[in-house]
Amino acid sequence: MADRTKVVIIGAGFGGLDAAKKLRKSPDVDVVIVDRHPYQLFSPLLYQVATGALPEDDIAYPVRAAIPGVDFIRGDVVRVDPEAHRIRLFDGTQITYDQLIIATGSVGTTFGIPGVEEHALQMKTIAEARHIKKRLLNTYEEVQEKRLSKDALRVVVVGGGPTGLEVSGAVAELQSTMKREYPEIASFASVTLVEAGPRLLPSFSESSSAHAKEEVEELGVTVKLNSAVDRMYATDVHLKSGEILPAGTIIWAAGVAAPEQWGQLGTTGPSRRLVVDEFLQMPGVPDVWVIGDTAAFTAKEGEPPLPMVAPVAMQMGRYVARSIIAQIEDKPVEPFRYVDKGQMATIGRRRAVVETPQGLKLHGTLAWLAWLGLHVVYLAGGRNRVSVLADWAWNYVNWGIGPRRAIVD
């Protein structure tokens, strides 16, 4: 009987889990997933946890339950030794592999702007989303009891991509619901969305960008375009134009990068991503595949790398799984080809934009329903899907009740 191939996957995100699901079907493969968290995080809905619309349990699903029969090891990878085909964890544990898939996603990046690291709240983990929720909700109590000034109710969101747009709309809707409970101070709350470029959603068409701007402004968000951040402090954001924006809460959604530790393995491209070839491997590094946000893969010469979004990671994960199985079966491995299925972003209640490669553009309620449906489909676990649908339905019918939740002590 031939030796089985041991595939180790670092990262239990979209790409890593899609690779594992396909690999586990092969009778010749043993799969080991390594991640610092025992759950898969559905990061596209983190902003709803941050604004109280969903409980955090709804967007986290245990890895062991998601893929039964796959070995899972909880730990932080601190070193990869390609020559020895071995990785080392923070606690000293060493794991050997025949094939390694690096699917570690991305982390927030501050672009070296002074004060961002110290004063802005980022939203890449459940803990960070929980922190934002606590700040947003507790600030009302602090202002009501006159322990903070009314300026503390001002929220500044930096970054006009999908995440910044979505969290701005959600915060505006949350502030609207607070008028019932804090009628004396709620009118002092505001949201300002700051974007360094000339329009929101730069990867979308100009018409969709313009529509998104109109929609989010209808919710009460002040949008500032061509407004690069120069520095920030605990209670204000300084723009390069000289304008100063008072803020009690600053949310940073201006960019992400690959984890810095992987740079030692090969050549890095934009956002510290590892440059890979047409087979999603680094030249000169055998048996190591890189997918998702960590990989800088360019579909066509002269174009930027593929975007750091879940659909890219998932397609890469399935491709690498097929490629490893093909190698085991002595079949040819085809180059990776990305199929663009479109993009979408939600702005608020019955407000969203959707674009497809065929040129179809949806706005408003239909786009919002499409966004809801796709996210429910991608959620791991039947219980999570039912729970999210129930929460969304309750929030929709009882306008203003759901997002409030309880203040976190």
FISEMAR-56272 format. One record per residue: y, z, x of N, C-alpha, C in turn. Coordinates in steps of 0.1 Angstrom, whole numbers, padded with zeros to 4 digits, always signed. Atoms other than C-alpha are relative to their C-alpha. Layout:
<lumvexs>
YZXYZXYZX...
</lumvexs>
This chain:
<lumvexs>
-0012+0000+0009+0000+0000+0000+0012+0000+0009-0012+0001-0008+0034-0010+0014+0009+0012-0001-0009-0012+0000+0060+0017+0023+0010-0003-0011-0011+0001+0010+0085+0024-0004+0013+0000+0007-0014+0001-0005+0122+0017+0002+0008+0012-0006-0008-0011+0004+0144+0048+0001+0015-0004+0000-0014+0004+0001+0179+0040-0012+0008+0012-0003-0009-0012+0002+0206+0067-0009+0013-0006-0005-0013+0004+0006+0237+0063-0031+0009+0012+0002-0010-0010-0001+0268+0083-0021+0010-0003-0011-0010+0002+0011+0288+0087-0053-0007-0002-0013+0005+0001+0014+0279+0092-0090+0010-0005-0010-0010+0006+0009+0307+0071-0104-0006-0012-0007+0004+0011+0008+0305+0039-0124-0009-0009+0009+0008+0009-0008+0292+0017-0095-0013+0007+0004+0012-0007-0005+0268+0043-0081-0011+0001-0011+0010-0002+0010+0251+0050-0114-0005-0013-0005+0005+0012+0004+0249+0014-0124-0011-0006+0010+0010+0004-0010+0231+0007-0091-0013+0007-0001+0012-0009+0001+0208+0036-0096-0009-0004-0012+0007+0003+0012+0199+0026-0131-0009-0013+0002+0007+0013-0002+0188-0009-0120-0011+0002+0011+0010-0002-0011+0170+0003-0088-0012+0008-0004+0011-0008+0005+0149+0029-0106-0010-0007-0007+0010+0008+0007+0132+0002-0125-0010-0007+0010+0009+0006-0009+0117-0012-0093-0011+0010+0004+0011-0009-0004+0082+0002-0085+0000+0003+0016+0000-0001-0015+0090-0001-0047+0012+0008+0005-0012-0007-0005+0122+0020-0046+0000+0014-0004-0004-0014+0003+0130+0057-0044+0015+0001+0001-0014-0001+0000+0165+0065-0053+0005+0014+0001-0006-0013-0001+0186+0095-0042+0015-0002-0001-0014+0000+0003+0221+0101-0055+0006+0013+0006-0007-0012-0006+0245+0124-0035+0014+0000-0005-0014-0001+0005+0277+0136-0051+0004+0015+0001-0005-0014+0000+0299+0168-0048-0001+0006-0013+0000-0005+0014+0298+0171-0086-0013-0004-0006+0012+0003+0006+0267+0173-0107+0001-0008-0013-0002+0008+0012+0282+0151-0134+0007-0013+0003-0007+0012-0001+0295+0116-0139+0013+0002-0008-0013-0002+0006+0332+0117-0147+0005-0013-0006-0005+0012+0006+0345+0092-0172+0015+0000+0002-0014-0002-0004+0379+0089-0155+0010-0007-0008-0011+0006+0009+0396+0064-0179+0005+0009-0011-0005-0008+0011+0399+0092-0204+0005+0014+0006-0005-0012-0005+0411+0119-0180+0014+0004-0005-0013-0003+0005+0446+0115-0193+0000+0007-0014+0001-0007+0013+0434+0126-0228-0004+0014+0002+0003-0014-0003+0420+0158-0213+0013+0007+0005-0012-0005-0005+0453+0163-0195+0010+0003-0011-0009-0002+0011+0472+0160-0228-0006+0007-0012+0006-0008+0011+0448+0180-0249-0007-0007-0011+0006+0007+0011+0434+0152-0270-0015+0001+0000+0015-0002-0001+0398+0157-0257-0003+0012+0008+0005-0010-0009+0379+0186-0243-0007-0006+0012+0005+0006-0012+0368+0181-0208-0015-0003+0000+0014+0003+0001+0331+0183-0217-0004-0014-0005+0003+0014+0006+0334+0150-0236+0000-0011+0011-0001+0011-0010+0341+0130-0204-0008+0003+0012+0009-0003-0012+0316+0146-0180-0014+0001-0005+0014+0001+0004+0279+0139-0183-0009+0003+0012+0008-0004-0011+0252+0155-0161-0008-0012+0006+0006+0011-0007+0239+0130-0135-0015+0000-0002+0015-0001+0002+0203+0143-0138-0004-0005-0014+0003+0005+0014+0204+0136-0176+0003-0015-0001-0004+0014+0002+0221+0102-0172-0011-0009+0006+0010+0008-0006+0193+0089-0150-0012+0008+0003+0012-0007-0002+0160+0107-0154-0009-0007+0010+0009+0005-0010+0136+0103-0125+0006-0004+0013-0007+0003-0012+0162+0098-0099+0004+0013+0007-0003-0012-0007+0166+0125-0072+0015+0001+0001-0014-0003-0002+0200+0141-0072+0002+0012+0009-0004-0011-0009+0215+0162-0044+0015+0002+0000-0015-0004+0001+0248+0180-0048+0005+0004+0014-0005-0003-0013+0268+0180-0016+0011-0010+0004-0011+0009-0005+0297+0165+0004-0006-0006+0013+0004+0007-0012+0288+0138+0029+0011+0000+0010-0010-0001-0010+0306+0144+0062-0002-0010+0011+0002+0010-0011+0290+0118+0085-0011-0010-0004+0010+0011+0001+0271+0085+0083-0003-0005+0013+0005+0005-0013+0250+0075+0113-0008-0013-0003+0007+0012+0003+0241+0038+0107-0012-0003+0009+0011+0003-0009+0220+0035+0138-0012+0008-0002+0011-0008+0003+0198+0064+0129-0004+0000-0015+0002+0001+0014+0199+0055+0092-0001+0014-0006+0000-0014+0004+0209+0091+0084+0014+0004-0004-0013-0006+0004+0237+0109+0066-0001+0015+0001-0001-0014-0002+0248+0145+0071+0009+0006-0011-0008-0007+0010+0261+0169+0044+0008+0011+0006-0008-0011-0005+0287+0196+0048-0008+0012+0004+0008-0012-0003+0260+0223+0048-0010-0002+0011+0009+0003-0011+0241+0206+0076-0012-0008-0004+0012+0008+0004+0215+0189+0055+0001-0014+0004+0001+0014-0005+0204+0155+0069-0009-0007-0009+0008+0008+0009+0191+0128+0047-0002-0014+0006+0002+0013-0006+0175+0096+0060+0000-0010-0011+0000+0010+0010+0177+0063+0042-0005-0013+0007+0003+0014-0004+0164+0027+0044+0012-0009-0003-0011+0007+0004+0193+0014+0025+0010+0010-0006-0011-0009+0004+0227+0031+0019+0010-0007-0008-0011+0006+0008+0252+0024-0009+0011+0010+0000-0012-0009+0000+0287+0039-0004+0008-0004-0013-0007+0003+0013+0302+0042-0039+0009+0012-0003-0007-0013+0001+0327+0071-0034+0013-0001-0007-0013+0001+0008+0356+0058-0055+0012+0001+0008-0013-0001-0006+0391+0066-0047+0007+0014-0002-0008-0012+0001+0416+0094-0042+0015-0004-0002-0014+0003+0001+0453+0097-0050+0006-0002+0014-0008+0002-0013+0477+0085-0023+0015+0002-0003-0014-0003+0002+0513+0096-0019+0009-0010+0007-0007+0010-0008+0524+0067+0004+0010+0007+0010-0009-0007-0009+0540+0093+0026+0013+0005-0005-0013-0004+0006+0568+0101+0002+0002+0015+0000-0001-0014-0002+0582+0135+0010+0000+0008-0014+0001-0009+0011+0574+0162-0016-0010-0003-0011+0010+0004+0010+0548+0143-0036-0012+0009+0001+0012-0008-0001+0519+0162-0022+0002+0014-0005-0003-0014+0004+0536+0196-0028+0003+0002-0015-0006-0002+0013+0552+0190-0062-0005-0008-0011+0005+0009+0011+0535+0162-0081-0014+0004-0004+0014-0003+0004+0504+0167-0102-0007-0014-0001+0008+0012+0001+0477+0140-0098-0011+0002-0010+0009-0001+0011+0450+0132-0122-0013-0009+0004+0013+0007-0004+0417+0122-0104-0012+0008-0002+0012-0009+0002+0395+0152-0112+0003+0008-0013-0001-0008+0012+0388+0174-0142+0010+0012+0003-0009-0011-0003+0405+0203-0124+0015-0004+0000-0014+0004+0000+0437+0183-0119+0004-0003-0015-0003+0002+0014+0436+0172-0156+0003+0013-0007-0002-0013+0006+0432+0208-0166+0013+0007+0004-0012-0005-0005+0461+0218-0144+0012-0006-0008-0011+0007+0007+0484+0192-0161+0001+0006-0014+0000-0005+0014+0473+0204-0196+0006+0014+0000-0006-0013-0001+0481+0240-0186+0015+0000+0002-0015+0000-0002+0515+0231-0173+0007-0005-0012-0007+0005+0012+0524+0210-0203+0001+0010-0011+0000-0009+0012+0514+0235-0229+0007+0014+0003-0006-0013-0002+0524+0267-0212+0015+0000+0002-0015+0001-0002+0559+0254-0204+0007+0003-0013-0006-0003+0013+0567+0256-0241+0002+0015-0002-0001-0015+0001+0559+0293-0241+0010+0006+0009-0010-0005-0010+0579+0299-0210+0014-0003-0004-0013+0003+0004+0609+0281-0223+0004+0008-0013-0002-0008+0012+0606+0298-0257+0004+0014+0003-0003-0014-0004+0606+0332-0241+0011+0001+0010-0012+0000-0009+0636+0321-0219-0004+0004+0014+0004-0002-0015+0616+0325-0186+0003-0013+0008-0003+0013-0006+0623+0288-0179+0012-0006-0007-0011+0007+0007+0653+0266-0186-0006-0011-0008+0004+0011+0009+0651+0238-0212-0003-0012+0008+0003+0011-0009+0650+0213-0183-0015-0001+0003+0014+0000-0003+0614+0224-0177-0008-0008-0010+0007+0008+0010+0604+0205-0208+0001-0015+0003-0001+0014-0004+0613+0172-0191-0012-0003+0009+0011+0004-0008+0583+0153-0178+0003-0014+0006-0002+0013-0007+0585+0125-0152-0013-0005+0004+0012+0007-0004+0556+0101-0147+0003-0011+0009-0003+0010-0010+0556+0080-0116-0012-0010+0001+0010+0010-0001+0537+0047-0117-0001-0007-0013-0001+0008+0013+0539+0019-0143-0013-0008-0002+0013+0007+0002+0502+0008-0141-0006+0005-0013+0006-0005+0012+0477+0015-0169+0000+0015-0001+0001-0015+0001+0473+0052-0160+0013+0006-0003-0013-0006+0003+0510+0059-0159+0005-0003-0014-0004+0004+0014+0516+0040-0192-0008+0009-0010+0008-0008+0009+0487+0058-0209+0004+0014-0001-0004-0015+0000+0497+0093-0198+0014+0002-0006-0013-0001+0006+0533+0086-0207+0000+0000-0015+0001+0001+0014+0525+0076-0242-0007+0012-0006+0007-0012+0005+0501+0105-0246+0009+0013+0000-0009-0012-0001+0526+0131-0234+0011-0001-0011-0011+0002+0010+0553+0116-0257-0006+0004-0014+0006-0004+0013+0529+0120-0287-0003+0015+0000+0002-0014+0000+0520+0155-0276+0013+0007-0002-0013-0006+0002+0557+0164-0274+0005-0001-0015-0004+0001+0014+0562+0151-0309-0007+0010-0009+0007-0010+0008+0535+0174-0323+0005+0014+0002-0005-0013-0003+0552+0204-0307+0012+0004-0008-0011-0004+0008+0581+0202-0331-0003+0010-0011+0004-0009+0011+0562+0221-0357+0000+0015+0005+0002-0014-0006+0555+0251-0334+0012+0005+0007-0012-0004-0008+0587+0251-0313+0012-0008-0005-0011+0008+0006+0614+0237-0336+0013+0002+0007-0013-0003-0006+0642+0253-0316+0001-0006+0013-0001+0006-0014+0633+0238-0282-0006-0013+0001+0007+0012-0001+0612+0208-0289+0008-0012+0003-0008+0012-0001+0641+0184-0290+0005-0002+0015-0004+0001-0014+0648+0192-0253-0011-0007+0009+0011+0006-0008+0614+0177-0242+0003-0015+0001-0001+0014-0002+0614+0142-0228-0010-0005+0010+0009+0007-0009+0593+0117-0209+0007-0012+0007-0006+0012-0007+0606+0093-0182-0011-0006+0009+0010+0007-0008+0583+0067-0167+0007-0008+0010-0006+0006-0011+0593+0055-0133-0009-0010+0007+0008+0010-0007+0581+0022-0118+0008-0007+0011-0007+0006-0012+0591+0008-0084+0002-0015-0002-0001+0014+0002+0585-0028-0095+0009-0004-0012-0009+0006+0011+0603-0051-0120-0006+0001-0014+0005-0001+0013+0579-0045-0149-0012+0009+0000+0012-0008+0002+0551-0023-0163-0012-0009+0001+0012+0007+0000+0515-0033-0160+0001-0013+0008-0002+0013-0008+0521-0058-0131-0012-0009+0000+0012+0009+0000+0485-0071-0133-0001-0008-0013+0000+0007+0013+0491-0082-0169+0010-0012+0000-0010+0010+0002+0511-0112-0182+0013+0006-0003-0013-0005+0002+0548-0109-0185+0002+0004-0015-0002-0003+0014+0546-0110-0223-0007+0014-0004+0006-0013+0003+0521-0081-0224+0007+0011+0006-0008-0011-0007+0542-0061-0199+0012+0003-0009-0012-0002+0008+0572-0066-0221-0003+0007-0013+0004-0007+0012+0553-0056-0252-0003+0015+0002+0003-0014-0004+0540-0025-0235+0012+0009+0002-0013-0007-0002+0575-0015-0225+0007+0003-0014-0006-0002+0014+0588-0019-0261-0008+0011-0007+0008-0010+0007+0559+0001-0275+0002+0014+0005-0001-0013-0006+0562+0030-0251+0014+0006-0002-0013-0005+0003+0599+0032-0256+0002+0004-0015-0001-0004+0014+0594+0033-0294-0006+0014-0001+0005-0014+0000+0574+0065-0287+0010+0010+0006-0010-0009-0006+0605+0080-0270+0000+0001+0015+0000+0000-0014+0597+0073-0234+0011-0008+0006-0010+0007-0007+0625+0064-0211-0006-0007+0012+0006+0008-0010+0614+0036-0188+0010-0005+0010-0009+0004-0011+0630+0030-0154-0007-0009+0009+0006+0010-0009+0621-0002-0136+0008-0002+0012-0007+0002-0013+0630-0012-0101+0005+0013+0005-0004-0013-0003+0632+0025-0094-0010+0007+0009+0009-0006-0010+0614+0036-0062+0004+0014+0002-0002-0014-0003+0610+0073-0055+0003+0002+0014-0004-0003-0014+0627+0085-0024-0006+0013+0005+0005-0013-0004+0616+0121-0024-0001+0009-0013+0000-0008+0012+0609+0149-0049-0001+0015+0004+0000-0015-0002+0613+0187-0052-0007+0006-0012+0007-0006+0011+0598+0212-0076+0006-0002-0013-0006+0001+0013+0623+0206-0103+0008-0013-0002-0007+0013+0002+0636+0170-0098-0006-0011+0009+0005+0012-0007+0627+0135-0086+0012-0008+0004-0012+0008-0006+0652+0116-0063-0005-0014+0001+0003+0014-0001+0652+0079-0066+0008-0006+0011-0007+0007-0011+0663+0055-0038+0014-0005-0004-0014+0004+0005+0692+0044-0060+0010+0011+0000-0009-0011+0000+0706+0079-0057-0001+0009-0013+0002-0008+0013+0697+0090-0093-0009+0011+0002+0009-0012+0000+0682+0124-0097-0005+0003-0014+0006-0003+0013+0658+0131-0126-0005+0014+0000+0006-0013+0002+0653+0167-0136-0014+0000-0006+0014+0000+0005+0617+0176-0143-0006+0013+0002+0008-0012-0001+0596+0206-0151-0015-0004+0004+0013+0005-0004+0564+0185-0147+0001-0014+0005+0000+0013-0006+0559+0156-0124-0014-0005+0001+0013+0005-0001+0528+0135-0128+0000-0013+0008+0001+0011-0010+0519+0111-0100-0011-0010-0004+0010+0010+0003+0501+0079-0111+0004-0013+0007-0006+0012-0007+0515+0055-0085-0009-0007+0009+0009+0007-0009+0484+0046-0066-0011+0008+0005+0012-0006-0005+0450+0053-0052-0004-0007+0013+0005+0006-0012+0432+0047-0019-0014+0005+0002+0013-0005-0004+0397+0050-0005+0001+0012+0008+0000-0012-0008+0387+0083+0010+0001-0003+0015-0003+0004-0014+0400+0084+0046-0012+0001+0009+0011-0002-0009+0367+0095+0061-0009-0012+0003+0009+0012-0002+0350+0061+0057+0006-0010+0010-0006+0010-0010+0375+0043+0080-0007-0001+0013+0007+0000-0013+0354+0052+0110-0012-0010+0000+0012+0009+0000+0326+0029+0098+0003-0014+0002-0003+0014-0002+0344-0004+0100+0015-0003-0002-0013+0004+0002+0375-0024+0095+0005+0003-0014-0006-0003+0013+0398-0012+0067+0011-0010-0004-0010+0009+0005+0421-0033+0045+0010+0008-0008-0010-0008+0008+0447-0023+0019-0006+0012-0006+0004-0012+0006+0445+0012+0006-0012+0006+0007+0010-0006-0008+0421+0022+0034-0014-0005-0004+0013+0005+0005+0393+0002+0017-0008-0007+0012+0008+0006-0010+0364-0010+0039-0002-0015-0003+0001+0014+0002+0364-0047+0044-0015-0004+0000+0014+0004+0001+0331-0062+0033-0001-0015-0001+0002+0014+0001+0316-0097+0034-0004-0004-0014+0004+0006+0013+0303-0119+0006-0012+0007-0006+0012-0008+0005+0272-0096+0003+0003+0015-0002-0005-0014+0001+0293-0064+0001-0005+0009+0011+0004-0008-0012+0282-0053+0035+0011-0002+0011-0009+0001-0011+0303-0045+0066-0006-0008+0011+0005+0008-0011+0298-0070+0094-0004+0010+0012+0004-0008-0012+0277-0054+0122-0006+0014-0004+0005-0013+0005+0266-0024+0100-0012-0003-0009+0011+0004+0008+0231-0031+0088-0004+0010-0010+0006-0008+0011+0216-0017+0056+0010+0010-0006-0010-0008+0007+0249-0002+0044+0008-0010-0009-0007+0008+0010+0265-0016+0012+0012+0009-0004-0012-0007+0005+0300-0007+0000+0004-0006-0013-0003+0005+0014+0310-0010-0037+0012+0008-0006-0011-0007+0008+0338-0001-0061+0013+0002+0008-0013-0002-0006+0371+0013-0050+0000+0001+0015+0001-0001-0015+0359+0019-0014-0001-0014+0007+0003+0013-0006+0352-0018-0009+0013-0009-0002-0011+0010+0000+0379-0044+0000-0007-0014+0000+0006+0013+0001+0363-0076-0013+0010-0010-0006-0009+0011+0004+0383-0108-0016-0008-0011-0005+0007+0011+0007+0370-0133-0041+0003-0014+0006-0004+0013-0006+0390-0162-0026+0010+0003+0011-0008-0002-0011+0407-0165+0007+0015-0001-0004-0014-0001+0003+0444-0156+0006+0003+0008-0012-0003-0009+0011+0440-0135-0025-0002+0015+0003+0002-0014-0003+0442-0097-0026-0014+0004-0004+0013-0005+0004+0410-0076-0029-0001+0002-0015+0002-0003+0014+0395-0071-0063+0006+0014-0004-0007-0013+0004+0413-0043-0083-0010+0011+0000+0008-0013-0001+0401-0007-0081-0001+0005-0014+0003-0004+0014+0388-0005-0117-0015+0000-0002+0014-0002+0003+0355+0004-0133-0008-0012-0002+0009+0012+0001+0343-0031-0143-0004-0006+0013+0003+0005-0013+0345-0042-0107-0011+0008+0006+0010-0009-0006+0325-0012-0095-0013-0002-0006+0012+0002+0007+0299-0017-0122-0007-0013+0004+0006+0013-0004+0293-0053-0114-0005+0000+0015+0005-0001-0014+0291-0045-0077-0012+0008+0001+0012-0009+0000+0266-0017-0083-0012-0008-0004+0012+0008+0005+0243-0040-0103-0004-0011+0010+0002+0011-0010+0247-0068-0077-0008+0006+0012+0007-0006-0012+0237-0045-0048-0014+0004-0003+0014-0004+0004+0207-0032-0067-0009-0012+0000+0008+0013+0000+0195-0068-0073-0002-0005+0014+0002+0005-0013+0201-0077-0037-0010+0008+0008+0010-0009-0007+0181-0047-0024-0014-0004-0004+0013+0004+0005+0152-0056-0047-0004-0013+0005+0003+0013-0005+0154-0092-0036-0005+0000+0014+0005-0001-0014+0151-0082+0000-0014+0006+0001+0014-0006+0000+0121-0060-0007-0010-0011-0004+0009+0010+0005+0105-0090-0025+0000-0013+0008-0001+0012-0009+0114-0114+0004+0006-0012-0008-0006+0011+0008+0136-0134-0020+0015-0001+0006-0013+0002-0006+0170-0149-0010+0010+0009-0008-0011-0008+0006+0201-0128-0016+0013-0009-0002-0012+0008+0003+0230-0146-0033+0013+0007+0003-0012-0007-0002+0266-0138-0025+0005+0006-0013-0005-0006+0012+0285-0116-0049+0011-0008-0006-0010+0008+0008+0305-0133-0076+0005+0009-0011-0005-0009+0011+0328-0112-0098+0004-0009-0012-0003+0006+0013+0331-0122-0134+0011+0008-0007-0011-0007+0006+0365-0112-0148-0001+0000-0015+0002-0001+0015+0361-0100-0184+0013+0005-0007-0012-0004+0006+0397-0091-0189+0005+0014+0003-0006-0013-0003+0419-0060-0189+0006+0005-0012-0007-0007+0012+0433-0035-0214+0006+0013+0004-0007-0013-0002+0456-0005-0216+0004+0004-0013-0005-0006+0012+0464+0018-0244+0013+0007+0002-0013-0006-0001+0498+0032-0251+0002+0012-0009+0000-0012+0009+0493+0055-0280-0007-0004-0013+0007+0002+0013+0482+0056-0316+0003-0014-0006-0001+0014+0004+0475+0020-0327+0009-0009+0008-0008+0008-0010+0493+0007-0296-0008-0002+0012+0008+0004-0012+0475-0012-0269+0003-0014+0003+0000+0015-0004+0474-0045-0250-0013-0003+0006+0013+0005-0005+0443-0065-0242+0002-0015+0004+0000+0014-0005+0440-0097-0222-0014-0005+0005+0012+0005-0004+0410-0119-0216+0002-0012+0010-0001+0011-0009+0404-0146-0189+0003-0013-0007-0002+0012+0008+0404-0172-0217+0014-0002-0005-0014+0001+0004+0440-0165-0224+0003+0008-0013-0002-0008+0012+0435-0143-0255+0008+0012+0003-0008-0012-0001+0461-0116-0259+0001+0007-0013-0001-0008+0012+0459-0088-0284+0009+0011+0002-0010-0011+0000+0486-0063-0292-0002+0009-0012-0001-0008+0012+0489-0034-0316-0014+0006-0004+0012-0007+0006+0461-0020-0339-0013-0007+0005+0012+0007-0004+0435-0047-0331-0004+0003+0015+0002-0003-0015+0439-0042-0293-0004+0015+0001+0003-0014-0001+0438-0004-0298-0014+0003-0005+0014-0002+0005+0405-0006-0318-0010-0006+0010+0008+0006-0010+0391-0029-0291-0001+0010+0012+0000-0010-0011+0401-0003-0265-0009+0012-0003+0008-0011+0005+0385+0025-0285-0015-0003+0001+0014+0004+0001+0352+0006-0290-0006-0001+0014+0006+0002-0014+0348-0004-0253-0002+0013+0007+0002-0012-0008+0354+0031-0240-0011+0009-0006+0011-0007+0006+0329+0046-0265-0013-0006+0006+0012+0007-0005+0303+0020-0253-0003+0005+0014+0002-0003-0014+0308+0029-0217-0002+0015+0003+0003-0015-0002+0306+0067-0222-0015+0002+0002+0014-0004-0002+0274+0082-0209-0004+0011-0010+0005-0010+0009+0253+0101-0234+0004-0001-0014-0003+0002+0015+0250+0099-0272+0008+0012-0005-0008-0011+0005+0264+0134-0277+0014-0002+0004-0014+0003-0004+0295+0125-0257+0007-0010-0009-0006+0010+0009+0300+0094-0278+0004+0005-0013-0003-0005+0013+0297+0112-0310+0011+0010+0000-0010-0010-0001+0319+0140-0299+0014-0006+0002-0012+0007-0002+0346+0117-0287+0005-0007-0013-0003+0006+0013+0345+0097-0319+0005+0010-0010-0004-0010+0009+0347+0129-0339+0014+0005+0003-0013-0005-0004+0377+0142-0319+0011-0010-0003-0010+0010+0003+0395+0109-0322+0003-0002-0015-0002+0001+0014+0389+0107-0359+0008+0012-0006-0007-0012+0004+0401+0143-0364+0015-0001+0004-0014+0001-0005+0432+0137-0343+0008-0011-0008-0007+0011+0008+0440+0105-0363+0003+0005-0014-0002-0005+0013+0436+0121-0397+0010+0011-0001-0009-0012-0001+0453+0154-0388+0010-0002+0011-0010+0004-0010+0482+0138-0370+0007+0012+0006-0008-0011-0006+0496+0163-0345-0008+0013+0002+0007-0012-0001+0468+0189-0347-0009+0000+0013+0010+0001-0010+0442+0177-0322+0006+0002+0014-0004-0001-0014+0463+0173-0290+0005+0014+0004-0006-0014-0003+0477+0209-0293-0010+0008+0008+0011-0008-0006+0444+0227-0285+0006+0014+0003-0004-0013-0003+0447+0261-0270+0007+0001+0014-0007-0001-0013+0470+0272-0241-0011+0006+0009+0009-0006-0010+0450+0279-0210+0007+0011+0007-0006-0011-0007+0457+0313-0196-0002-0001+0015
</lumvexs>
